[in-house]
Amino acid sequence: MVVLENIKGGIFQKILECVPFGAMVTMEACTIILTIWAKTVITNGMSPFVFVVYTHALSSIFLIPFSFFYHRNDRNDEEPVVFNLNLFLRLFLLGLTGITIPQNLAFLGLSYSSPIVVCAMGLTFPSLSFLLSILLRTTKVNWRSRSFQTKICGTIVSLVGATMVELYMGPLIKQSSSSLHVPMLLAAKKFLIFSSNNTQYWVLGGLLLAAANLCVCFWNTLQAGTVKQYPQVMKVASFYSTIGTLQSALLSALIFERDLNAWKLDLNTTQLLLIVLTASFMGVIRSCVHLWCMRMKGPFYVPMFKPFGVVFATIFGTSLPASTLRYGSVIGTAIVGMGYFTVMWGQLNHEDEVSSNSNNTKQYDVESPPQEYINDDDDDDDDNNIKTPLLKPQQNYVQ
């Protein structure tokens, strides 16, 4: 009986270890499906600016009560989220750099390109974050460091792949099927469009997506500092999501979409269903799954699954009838994926180097402290007292 219980326990443990993997793969698949669906709806006439406003408005409605439920069991010693001028300015900038600018640029770029270009530009995020950290001097330039060299190589590879996606389209892997009956083809184009035949603004779409990623890099830096001061993550997310929605609504209504007809949803199509699913998935479901996986497997577990989006985008791009997929996009995205993993590998090596240096410093201080660190005020039993360094090494994270 004991042996059987041990076997069952081992099997259950292995199954439990596979749950985060399956959850992350499912999240990436759902993200690509919703992206293709959004491409379809926007191509069929819905404004990308209106889509952003409606999606994030509904997402904020979901997030606000959920955030209080999520933090209901927080310890009392944690600092509560209290509104003041500093927090409001941070939330305003988080909404601007995390929703208003990047989301509008991203969906406008999607309307000019395809989901696989979205995947390729999304994979450049660690490289752009690394370059931004160098420009902001939050990362020390150390050409002798192996991790720094690795991240430089990965950044170059990623940028080369992104350039290839933009400038080299290549021959068609699969063209929109013309063998289908006209009603079936029209239905396919109405519900599932992967990439339109018009590539006039292809490069512009990629540049908009790259600009959106660069803006998210600023948002990521600002968010890290905000969470340190206000650790209730979901509450902060719900607040800046609401502010970002208001910013997007004002920007769209006053500048981009002044026509009231553009704000009317076509109930005969899937616009409303897509908005509901996108808001619930992006706002609540995916965030909770990511937080859960990071708590179980560590902070680098979730980013490792982002290239799975390329696999799903390629599969859907070659299987959907009303779509076009080109070799240049797939090859370029694969190169970007190689650069993505290289940068992440360099970041892992950086964490190991920081941990190793920290351990060596502690061992050096305890076993053989230098003479200037010894307190000479007392001559009897205080010869081994060591002054604690005031500053500890700071870790720079590229996510």
Disulfide bonds with the S-S distance in Angstrom:
none
